[in-house]
Amino acid sequence: GFGQSSQMFRSKTGSLRKRLKNVDFEFVDPPFTSKHETIGEGLSWYEFSTISDDEVKWSKFDESLQYINDIFTSRGPFDGVMGFSQGACVAAVLAALHEKNSLPAPVQ
């Protein structure tokens, strides 16, 4: 999630990992440190800022996809992706891109 590290997510998934003893988990920190006007500063998969009540500006998402591609290249292959908060959004986008066969190799 925004502001959280791979170590924090690792800690939060301890019970799950204990039950899935035969599954290897790889934890990755988000690539950016960002500051949000109401949330504060922290690690981030993408940046966002509120323009108005009904408009939000998003940025750096493509860079995150390239970052993930680099991780898949250097540490993969992987059978799945799991995330929390912002990381869950990224995981959902990866699943949608996979469904459309639109992921860059080797993120397949």
The first five atom37 places (N, CA, C, CB, O) and aatype in JSON, in Angstrom:
{
  "aatype": [7, 13, 7, 5, 15, 15, 5, 12, 13, 1, 15, 11, 16, 7, 15, 10, 1, 11, 1, 10, 11, 2, 19, 3, 13, 6, 13, 19, 3, 14, 14, 13, 16, 15, 11, 8, 6, 16, 9, 7, 6, 7, 10, 15, 17, 18, 6, 13, 15, 16, 9, 15, 3, 3, 6, 19, 11, 17, 15, 11, 13, 3, 6, 15, 10, 5, 18, 9, 2, 3, 9, 13, 16, 15, 1, 7, 14, 13, 3, 7, 19, 12, 7, 13, 15, 5, 7, 0, 4, 19, 0, 0, 19, 10, 0, 0, 10, 8, 6, 11, 2, 15, 10, 14, 0, 14, 19, 5],
  "atom_mask": [
    [1, 1, 1, 0, 1],
    [1, 1, 1, 1, 1],
    [1, 1, 1, 0, 1],
    [1, 1, 1, 1, 1],
    [1, 1, 1, 1, 1],
    [1, 1, 1, 1, 1],
    [1, 1, 1, 1, 1],
    [1, 1, 1, 1, 1],
    [1, 1, 1, 1, 1],
    [1, 1, 1, 1, 1],
    [1, 1, 1, 1, 1],
    [1, 1, 1, 1, 1],
    [1, 1, 1, 1, 1],
    [1, 1, 1, 0, 1],
    [1, 1, 1, 1, 1],
    [1, 1, 1, 1, 1],
    [1, 1, 1, 1, 1],
    [1, 1, 1, 1, 1],
    [1, 1, 1, 1, 1],
    [1, 1, 1, 1, 1],
    [1, 1, 1, 1, 1],
    [1, 1, 1, 1, 1],
    [1, 1, 1, 1, 1],
    [1, 1, 1, 1, 1],
    [1, 1, 1, 1, 1],
    [1, 1, 1, 1, 1],
    [1, 1, 1, 1, 1],
    [1, 1, 1, 1, 1],
    [1, 1, 1, 1, 1],
    [1, 1, 1, 1, 1],
    [1, 1, 1, 1, 1],
    [1, 1, 1, 1, 1],
    [1, 1, 1, 1, 1],
    [1, 1, 1, 1, 1],
    [1, 1, 1, 1, 1],
    [1, 1, 1, 1, 1],
    [1, 1, 1, 1, 1],
    [1, 1, 1, 1, 1],
    [1, 1, 1, 1, 1],
    [1, 1, 1, 0, 1],
    [1, 1, 1, 1, 1],
    [1, 1, 1, 0, 1],
    [1, 1, 1, 1, 1],
    [1, 1, 1, 1, 1],
    [1, 1, 1, 1, 1],
    [1, 1, 1, 1, 1],
    [1, 1, 1, 1, 1],
    [1, 1, 1, 1, 1],
    [1, 1, 1, 1, 1],
    [1, 1, 1, 1, 1],
    [1, 1, 1, 1, 1],
    [1, 1, 1, 1, 1],
    [1, 1, 1, 1, 1],
    [1, 1, 1, 1, 1],
    [1, 1, 1, 1, 1],
    [1, 1, 1, 1, 1],
    [1, 1, 1, 1, 1],
    [1, 1, 1, 1, 1],
    [1, 1, 1, 1, 1],
    [1, 1, 1, 1, 1],
    [1, 1, 1, 1, 1],
    [1, 1, 1, 1, 1],
    [1, 1, 1, 1, 1],
    [1, 1, 1, 1, 1],
    [1, 1, 1, 1, 1],
    [1, 1, 1, 1, 1],
    [1, 1, 1, 1, 1],
    [1, 1, 1, 1, 1],
    [1, 1, 1, 1, 1],
    [1, 1, 1, 1, 1],
    [1, 1, 1, 1, 1],
    [1, 1, 1, 1, 1],
    [1, 1, 1, 1, 1],
    [1, 1, 1, 1, 1],
    [1, 1, 1, 1, 1],
    [1, 1, 1, 0, 1],
    [1, 1, 1, 1, 1],
    [1, 1, 1, 1, 1],
    [1, 1, 1, 1, 1],
    [1, 1, 1, 0, 1],
    [1, 1, 1, 1, 1],
    [1, 1, 1, 1, 1],
    [1, 1, 1, 0, 1],
    [1, 1, 1, 1, 1],
    [1, 1, 1, 1, 1],
    [1, 1, 1, 1, 1],
    [1, 1, 1, 0, 1],
    [1, 1, 1, 1, 1],
    [1, 1, 1, 1, 1],
    [1, 1, 1, 1, 1],
    [1, 1, 1, 1, 1],
    [1, 1, 1, 1, 1],
    [1, 1, 1, 1, 1],
    [1, 1, 1, 1, 1],
    [1, 1, 1, 1, 1],
    [1, 1, 1, 1, 1],
    [1, 1, 1, 1, 1],
    [1, 1, 1, 1, 1],
    [1, 1, 1, 1, 1],
    [1, 1, 1, 1, 1],
    [1, 1, 1, 1, 1],
    [1, 1, 1, 1, 1],
    [1, 1, 1, 1, 1],
    [1, 1, 1, 1, 1],
    [1, 1, 1, 1, 1],
    [1, 1, 1, 1, 1],
    [1, 1, 1, 1, 1],
    [1, 1, 1, 1, 1]
  ],
  "atom_positions": [
    [[0.81, -1.19, 0.0], [0.0, 0.0, 0.0], [0.86, 1.25, 0.0], [0.0, 0.0, 0.0], [2.07, 1.19, 0.23]],
    [[0.24, 2.39, -0.26], [0.97, 3.65, -0.26], [1.69, 3.81, 1.08], [0.02, 4.84, -0.52], [1.09, 3.66, 2.14]],
    [[2.96, 4.12, 1.0], [3.75, 4.38, 2.2], [4.32, 3.14, 2.86], [0.0, 0.0, 0.0], [5.08, 3.26, 3.82]],
    [[3.98, 1.96, 2.37], [4.43, 0.74, 3.02], [5.53, 0.06, 2.22], [3.26, -0.2, 3.22], [5.67, 0.26, 1.02]],
    [[6.31, -0.74, 2.92], [7.44, -1.42, 2.31], [7.15, -2.91, 2.12], [8.7, -1.24, 3.17], [6.15, -3.43, 2.61]],
    [[8.03, -3.56, 1.4], [7.91, -5.01, 1.22], [8.01, -5.72, 2.56], [8.99, -5.52, 0.24], [7.35, -6.74, 2.78]],
    [[8.83, -5.2, 3.46], [8.97, -5.82, 4.79], [7.66, -5.74, 5.57], [10.1, -5.12, 5.58], [7.31, -6.68, 6.28]],
    [[6.95, -4.64, 5.44], [5.66, -4.5, 6.12], [4.65, -5.49, 5.55], [5.13, -3.05, 5.99], [3.9, -6.11, 6.29]],
    [[4.63, -5.64, 4.22], [3.7, -6.58, 3.6], [4.07, -8.02, 3.97], [3.7, -6.42, 2.07], [3.19, -8.85, 4.19]],
    [[5.35, -8.28, 4.03], [5.82, -9.6, 4.46], [5.28, -9.92, 5.84], [7.37, -9.66, 4.45], [4.81, -11.03, 6.09]],
    [[5.35, -8.97, 6.73], [4.85, -9.15, 8.1], [3.34, -9.4, 8.11], [5.19, -7.92, 8.95], [2.86, -10.26, 8.85]],
    [[2.61, -8.65, 7.3], [1.15, -8.78, 7.27], [0.68, -10.11, 6.68], [0.55, -7.64, 6.46], [-0.44, -10.54, 6.95]],
    [[1.52, -10.76, 5.89], [1.13, -12.01, 5.25], [1.71, -13.24, 5.94], [1.56, -12.0, 3.8], [1.71, -14.33, 5.38]],
    [[2.2, -13.07, 7.15], [2.83, -14.17, 7.87], [1.94, -15.39, 8.02], [0.0, 0.0, 0.0], [2.4, -16.51, 7.78]],
    [[0.69, -15.23, 8.41], [-0.23, -16.35, 8.6], [-0.49, -17.07, 7.28], [-1.56, -15.87, 9.2], [-0.53, -18.3, 7.23]],
    [[-0.67, -16.31, 6.21], [-0.89, -16.9, 4.89], [0.32, -17.71, 4.46], [-1.21, -15.81, 3.85], [0.18, -18.84, 4.0]],
    [[1.48, -17.14, 4.6], [2.71, -17.83, 4.18], [2.94, -19.1, 5.0], [3.92, -16.9, 4.31], [3.44, -20.09, 4.49]],
    [[2.56, -19.05, 6.28], [2.72, -20.22, 7.14], [1.84, -21.37, 6.66], [2.37, -19.86, 8.6], [2.24, -22.53, 6.73]],
    [[0.65, -21.05, 6.16], [-0.27, -22.08, 5.66], [0.14, -22.59, 4.27], [-1.71, -21.53, 5.61], [-0.18, -23.72, 3.9]],
    [[0.82, -21.76, 3.52], [1.25, -22.12, 2.16], [2.74, -22.44, 2.17], [0.94, -20.99, 1.15], [3.54, -21.75, 1.52]],
    [[3.11, -23.46, 2.9], [4.52, -23.79, 3.12], [5.29, -24.12, 1.85], [4.62, -24.95, 4.06], [6.5, -23.9, 1.79]],
    [[4.6, -24.63, 0.83], [5.29, -25.03, -0.39], [5.3, -23.94, -1.45], [4.64, -26.26, -0.95], [5.66, -24.19, -2.6]],
    [[4.92, -22.73, -1.07], [4.88, -21.61, -2.0], [5.98, -20.62, -1.64], [3.49, -20.91, -1.99], [6.12, -20.24, -0.48]],
    [[6.76, -20.23, -2.63], [7.79, -19.21, -2.41], [7.18, -17.84, -2.69], [9.05, -19.46, -3.31], [6.49, -17.66, -3.69]],
    [[7.45, -16.9, -1.82], [6.97, -15.53, -1.98], [8.15, -14.61, -2.22], [6.17, -15.08, -0.74], [9.2, -14.75, -1.59]],
    [[7.99, -13.68, -3.11], [8.99, -12.65, -3.4], [8.35, -11.31, -3.07], [9.48, -12.7, -4.91], [7.29, -10.98, -3.59]],
    [[8.98, -10.53, -2.21], [8.43, -9.24, -1.79], [9.26, -8.12, -2.42], [8.42, -9.11, -0.24], [10.49, -8.15, -2.39]],
    [[8.56, -7.14, -2.98], [9.2, -6.08, -3.74], [8.74, -4.72, -3.22], [8.89, -6.22, -5.25], [7.55, -4.49, -3.03]],
    [[9.69, -3.83, -3.0], [9.34, -2.45, -2.63], [8.85, -1.69, -3.85], [10.55, -1.73, -2.01], [9.34, -1.91, -4.96]],
    [[7.89, -0.8, -3.67], [7.49, 0.09, -4.77], [8.67, 0.93, -5.24], [6.32, 1.0, -4.34], [9.59, 1.19, -4.45]],
    [[8.67, 1.37, -6.49], [9.83, 2.06, -7.04], [9.96, 3.53, -6.67], [9.8, 1.95, -8.5], [11.03, 4.12, -6.87]],
    [[8.91, 4.15, -6.15], [8.95, 5.59, -5.93], [8.72, 5.96, -4.48], [7.91, 6.27, -6.79], [8.05, 5.24, -3.73]],
    [[9.27, 7.09, -4.09], [8.9, 7.75, -2.84], [8.11, 8.97, -3.26], [10.16, 8.13, -1.95], [8.6, 9.83, -3.99]],
    [[6.89, 9.04, -2.79], [5.99, 10.12, -3.2], [5.42, 10.83, -1.99], [4.85, 9.57, -4.07], [5.44, 10.32, -0.87]],
    [[4.93, 12.02, -2.24], [4.28, 12.77, -1.18], [2.88, 13.14, -1.64], [5.1, 14.05, -0.8], [2.7, 13.73, -2.71]],
    [[1.91, 12.79, -0.84], [0.51, 13.1, -1.13], [0.06, 14.16, -0.14], [-0.4, 11.83, -1.04], [0.41, 14.13, 1.03]],
    [[-0.75, 15.11, -0.65], [-1.12, 16.26, 0.18], [-1.91, 15.9, 1.44], [-1.92, 17.23, -0.63], [-1.85, 16.64, 2.42]],
    [[-2.64, 14.79, 1.44], [-3.4, 14.44, 2.65], [-2.87, 13.2, 3.35], [-4.84, 14.22, 2.29], [-3.12, 13.01, 4.54]],
    [[-2.15, 12.34, 2.63], [-1.66, 11.09, 3.22], [-0.25, 11.24, 3.78], [-1.69, 9.97, 2.19], [0.09, 10.6, 4.78]],
    [[0.55, 12.06, 3.16], [1.94, 12.23, 3.59], [2.9, 11.59, 2.61], [0.0, 0.0, 0.0], [2.56, 11.38, 1.45]],
    [[4.1, 11.28, 3.09], [5.14, 10.73, 2.23], [5.3, 9.24, 2.46], [6.47, 11.45, 2.47], [5.15, 8.76, 3.59]],
    [[5.61, 8.52, 1.41], [5.86, 7.1, 1.54], [6.18, 6.46, 0.21], [0.0, 0.0, 0.0], [6.17, 7.12, -0.83]],
    [[6.46, 5.17, 0.26], [6.73, 4.41, -0.96], [5.45, 4.31, -1.77], [7.29, 3.0, -0.62], [4.35, 4.27, -1.22]],
    [[5.61, 4.28, -3.09], [4.44, 4.35, -3.95], [4.67, 3.62, -5.27], [4.06, 5.8, -4.22], [5.78, 3.64, -5.81]],
    [[3.6, 2.97, -5.78], [3.64, 2.35, -7.09], [3.33, 3.34, -8.18], [2.68, 1.19, -7.16], [3.7, 3.14, -9.34]],
    [[2.64, 4.42, -7.83], [2.3, 5.49, -8.76], [1.97, 6.72, -7.94], [1.1, 5.09, -9.69], [1.77, 6.64, -6.73]],
    [[1.92, 7.84, -8.61], [1.59, 9.09, -7.92], [0.19, 9.53, -8.3], [2.62, 10.19, -8.26], [-0.29, 9.27, -9.4]],
    [[-0.44, 10.2, -7.37], [-1.77, 10.73, -7.64], [-1.97, 11.99, -6.82], [-2.87, 9.68, -7.3], [-1.43, 12.14, -5.73]],
    [[-2.75, 12.89, -7.37], [-3.09, 14.11, -6.65], [-4.51, 14.52, -7.03], [-2.07, 15.26, -6.97], [-4.95, 14.31, -8.17]],
    [[-5.21, 15.09, -6.08], [-6.59, 15.5, -6.3], [-6.6, 16.87, -6.95], [-7.37, 15.52, -4.97], [-6.07, 17.84, -6.41]],
    [[-7.21, 16.95, -8.13], [-7.34, 18.2, -8.86], [-8.61, 18.93, -8.4], [-7.37, 17.95, -10.39], [-8.59, 20.14, -8.17]],
    [[-9.7, 18.18, -8.27], [-10.97, 18.72, -7.8], [-11.75, 17.56, -7.17], [-11.79, 19.39, -8.98], [-11.23, 16.45, -7.07]],
    [[-12.98, 17.83, -6.74], [-13.78, 16.78, -6.11], [-14.0, 15.57, -7.01], [-15.11, 17.34, -5.7], [-14.17, 14.46, -6.53]],
    [[-13.99, 15.79, -8.32], [-14.24, 14.69, -9.24], [-13.11, 14.43, -10.22], [-15.5, 14.95, -9.99], [-13.32, 13.79, -11.25]],
    [[-11.92, 14.92, -9.93], [-10.79, 14.71, -10.84], [-9.51, 14.42, -10.05], [-10.59, 15.93, -11.74], [-9.14, 15.15, -9.13]],
    [[-8.85, 13.33, -10.45], [-7.58, 12.94, -9.85], [-6.55, 12.8, -10.97], [-7.72, 11.6, -9.04], [-6.86, 12.26, -12.03]],
    [[-5.35, 13.28, -10.73], [-4.26, 13.16, -11.7], [-3.37, 11.98, -11.29], [-3.42, 14.49, -11.8], [-2.91, 11.91, -10.15]],
    [[-3.14, 11.06, -12.22], [-2.31, 9.88, -11.99], [-1.03, 9.99, -12.82], [-3.08, 8.58, -12.33], [-1.06, 10.51, -13.93]],
    [[0.08, 9.51, -12.27], [1.32, 9.51, -13.04], [2.24, 8.38, -12.58], [2.03, 10.86, -12.92], [2.04, 7.79, -11.52]],
    [[3.24, 8.12, -13.38], [4.31, 7.14, -13.13], [3.87, 5.69, -13.18], [4.92, 7.41, -11.8], [4.61, 4.8, -12.75]],
    [[2.66, 5.42, -13.69], [2.21, 4.04, -13.75], [2.99, 3.23, -14.77], [0.72, 3.99, -14.08], [3.34, 2.07, -14.51]],
    [[3.28, 3.82, -15.92], [4.06, 3.11, -16.95], [5.45, 2.75, -16.43], [4.19, 3.97, -18.21], [5.98, 1.68, -16.74]],
    [[6.04, 3.65, -15.64], [7.35, 3.36, -15.06], [7.27, 2.17, -14.1], [7.88, 4.6, -14.32], [8.2, 1.36, -14.04]],
    [[6.17, 2.07, -13.37], [6.0, 0.92, -12.47], [5.88, -0.38, -13.25], [4.76, 1.12, -11.59], [6.43, -1.4, -12.85]],
    [[5.15, -0.34, -14.37], [5.05, -1.55, -15.19], [6.42, -1.96, -15.72], [4.07, -1.32, -16.36], [6.72, -3.15, -15.78]],
    [[7.25, -1.01, -16.11], [8.6, -1.33, -16.56], [9.43, -1.9, -15.41], [9.29, -0.09, -17.14], [10.19, -2.84, -15.6]],
    [[9.28, -1.32, -14.23], [9.97, -1.8, -13.02], [9.58, -3.25, -12.75], [9.62, -0.9, -11.8], [10.45, -4.08, -12.46]],
    [[8.3, -3.56, -12.84], [7.82, -4.93, -12.62], [8.36, -5.85, -13.72], [6.27, -4.97, -12.59], [8.76, -6.98, -13.44]],
    [[8.37, -5.37, -14.93], [8.94, -6.15, -16.03], [10.4, -6.5, -15.74], [8.83, -5.37, -17.36], [10.82, -7.64, -15.96]],
    [[11.15, -5.54, -15.26], [12.56, -5.79, -14.91], [12.69, -6.83, -13.81], [13.25, -4.48, -14.48], [13.6, -7.66, -13.83]],
    [[11.78, -6.79, -12.83], [11.8, -7.77, -11.74], [11.46, -9.16, -12.27], [10.8, -7.36, -10.63], [12.1, -10.14, -11.89]],
    [[10.45, -9.24, -13.15], [10.11, -10.53, -13.73], [11.3, -11.09, -14.53], [8.87, -10.41, -14.64], [11.54, -12.29, -14.52]],
    [[12.02, -10.22, -15.2], [13.17, -10.65, -15.99], [14.29, -11.15, -15.1], [13.67, -9.49, -16.87], [14.89, -12.19, -15.37]],
    [[14.59, -10.43, -14.04], [15.74, -10.76, -13.2], [15.46, -11.8, -12.12], [16.25, -9.53, -12.55], [16.37, -12.52, -11.71]],
    [[14.21, -11.9, -11.66], [13.91, -12.8, -10.54], [12.91, -13.91, -10.88], [13.39, -12.0, -9.4], [12.76, -14.85, -10.1]],
    [[12.25, -13.81, -12.01], [11.18, -14.75, -12.35], [11.71, -16.08, -12.8], [0.0, 0.0, 0.0], [12.92, -16.32, -12.76]],
    [[10.83, -16.96, -13.24], [9.4, -16.71, -13.5], [8.57, -16.77, -12.22], [8.87, -17.72, -14.52], [8.99, -17.32, -11.2]],
    [[7.38, -16.2, -12.31], [6.43, -16.19, -11.2], [5.11, -16.79, -11.67], [6.21, -14.76, -10.66], [4.77, -16.72, -12.85]],
    [[4.38, -17.38, -10.74], [3.08, -17.97, -11.05], [1.93, -17.03, -10.74], [2.91, -19.26, -10.29], [0.81, -17.27, -11.19]],
    [[2.17, -15.98, -9.98], [1.1, -15.07, -9.62], [1.63, -13.8, -9.01], [0.0, 0.0, 0.0], [2.83, -13.66, -8.74]],
    [[0.73, -12.86, -8.81], [1.06, -11.57, -8.24], [0.01, -11.24, -7.19], [1.15, -10.45, -9.34], [-1.18, -11.46, -7.41]],
    [[0.45, -10.72, -6.07], [-0.46, -10.35, -4.99], [-0.02, -8.99, -4.46], [-0.47, -11.43, -3.85], [1.18, -8.71, -4.37]],
    [[-0.96, -8.16, -4.1], [-0.62, -6.86, -3.56], [-1.66, -6.38, -2.57], [0.0, 0.0, 0.0], [-2.73, -6.97, -2.42]],
    [[-1.32, -5.3, -1.89], [-2.2, -4.67, -0.91], [-2.34, -3.2, -1.28], [-1.64, -4.84, 0.54], [-1.35, -2.53, -1.56]],
    [[-3.56, -2.7, -1.28], [-3.85, -1.3, -1.54], [-3.32, -0.91, -2.94], [-3.22, -0.4, -0.45], [-3.8, -1.45, -3.93]],
    [[-2.37, 0.01, -3.02], [-1.82, 0.37, -4.34], [-1.27, -0.85, -5.06], [-0.72, 1.44, -4.18], [-1.44, -0.99, -6.27]],
    [[-0.62, -1.72, -4.33], [-0.08, -2.94, -4.93], [-1.17, -3.84, -5.49], [0.0, 0.0, 0.0], [-0.96, -4.5, -6.51]],
    [[-2.33, -3.86, -4.85], [-3.47, -4.63, -5.36], [-3.98, -4.02, -6.66], [-4.6, -4.69, -4.32], [-4.38, -4.74, -7.58]],
    [[-3.97, -2.69, -6.74], [-4.36, -2.02, -8.0], [-3.41, -2.42, -9.12], [-4.35, -0.48, -7.83], [-3.85, -2.73, -10.23]],
    [[-2.13, -2.42, -8.83], [-1.13, -2.81, -9.83], [-1.34, -4.27, -10.22], [0.31, -2.58, -9.29], [-1.27, -4.61, -11.41]],
    [[-1.59, -5.14, -9.24], [-1.82, -6.56, -9.54], [-3.06, -6.74, -10.42], [-1.99, -7.36, -8.23], [-3.04, -7.56, -11.34]],
    [[-4.11, -5.98, -10.16], [-5.33, -6.06, -10.98], [-5.06, -5.59, -12.41], [-6.45, -5.22, -10.36], [-5.56, -6.19, -13.37]],
    [[-4.28, -4.53, -12.56], [-3.92, -4.05, -13.91], [-3.09, -5.1, -14.63], [-3.15, -2.7, -13.83], [-3.29, -5.34, -15.82]],
    [[-2.16, -5.73, -13.93], [-1.36, -6.8, -14.55], [-2.26, -7.94, -15.01], [-0.3, -7.32, -13.56], [-2.06, -8.48, -16.1]],
    [[-3.24, -8.32, -14.19], [-4.17, -9.39, -14.58], [-4.98, -8.99, -15.8], [-5.11, -9.73, -13.41], [-5.17, -9.79, -16.71]],
    [[-5.45, -7.74, -15.84], [-6.23, -7.26, -16.99], [-5.38, -7.22, -18.26], [-6.81, -5.86, -16.7], [-5.84, -7.61, -19.33]],
    [[-4.16, -6.76, -18.14], [-3.26, -6.73, -19.29], [-2.93, -8.14, -19.76], [-1.96, -5.98, -18.95], [-2.84, -8.41, -20.96]],
    [[-2.77, -9.04, -18.81], [-2.51, -10.44, -19.15], [-3.69, -11.03, -19.93], [-2.24, -11.28, -17.87], [-3.5, -11.73, -20.92]],
    [[-4.9, -10.73, -19.47], [-6.11, -11.21, -20.13], [-6.18, -10.73, -21.58], [-7.36, -10.75, -19.37], [-6.67, -11.45, -22.46]],
    [[-5.69, -9.52, -21.84], [-5.72, -8.95, -23.19], [-4.45, -9.27, -23.98], [-5.91, -7.43, -23.11], [-4.27, -8.77, -25.09]],
    [[-3.56, -10.1, -23.39], [-2.27, -10.4, -24.02], [-1.49, -9.13, -24.32], [-2.47, -11.21, -25.3], [-0.85, -9.02, -25.37]],
    [[-1.54, -8.19, -23.4], [-0.89, -6.89, -23.62], [0.29, -6.65, -22.69], [-1.89, -5.79, -23.44], [0.81, -5.53, -22.65]],
    [[0.72, -7.65, -21.97], [1.86, -7.48, -21.07], [3.15, -7.54, -21.86], [1.86, -8.55, -19.96], [3.28, -8.33, -22.8]],
    [[4.12, -6.71, -21.48], [5.42, -6.82, -22.14], [6.11, -8.11, -21.7], [6.32, -5.58, -21.81], [5.97, -8.53, -20.55]],
    [[6.84, -8.74, -22.59], [7.61, -9.91, -22.21], [8.69, -9.45, -21.22], [8.25, -10.62, -23.47], [9.23, -8.36, -21.4]],
    [[9.02, -10.21, -20.23], [8.57, -11.56, -19.9], [7.41, -11.6, -18.9], [9.72, -12.35, -19.36], [7.17, -12.65, -18.31]],
    [[6.71, -10.53, -18.68], [5.58, -10.54, -17.75], [4.39, -11.18, -18.45], [5.24, -9.09, -17.26], [3.48, -10.48, -18.89]],
    [[4.39, -12.49, -18.54], [3.33, -13.22, -19.22], [2.71, -14.2, -18.26], [3.86, -13.95, -20.47], [1.79, -14.93, -18.64]]
  ]
}
